[in-house]
Amino acid sequence: MSEEISLVAIVTAKPGTEAQVQAAIGQVVEPSRAEAGNISYIPHRDLDNPARFVFVERWASRAALAEHEKTAHFQAFAGTVVPLLAEPLQIIILQPL
């Protein structure tokens, strides 16, 4: 069985901070995609709730995800976005069948 994982992360912005959250997302996409353990990194915006952003990511392994979480770009993103959240970040880690 492969070590590959998929991740779904849901970020819900406080009212009035949606543009700030979207800008922060824009700063983290390319460096995340450039990481050795990244297979796919696609942020989305919910069409029915514009304050909700959903990341769909694929990583080579949980270890690759852990390395991602240590990077300067991820740390900067988290530091910017966490104070703008209306609710806690939701993360679902999946293993392909």
Sequence and secondary structure as in RCSB ss.txt:
>XXXX:A:sequence
MSEEISLVAIVTAKPGTEAQVQAAIGQVVEPSRAEAGNISYIPHRDLDNPARFVFVERWASRAALAEHEKTAHFQ
AFAGTVVPLLAEPLQIIILQPL
>XXXX:A:secstr
    EEEEEEEEB TT HHHHHHHHHHHHHHHHTSTTEEEEEEEE SS TTEEEEEEEES HHHHHHHHHSHHHH
HHHHHHGGGBSS  EEEEE   
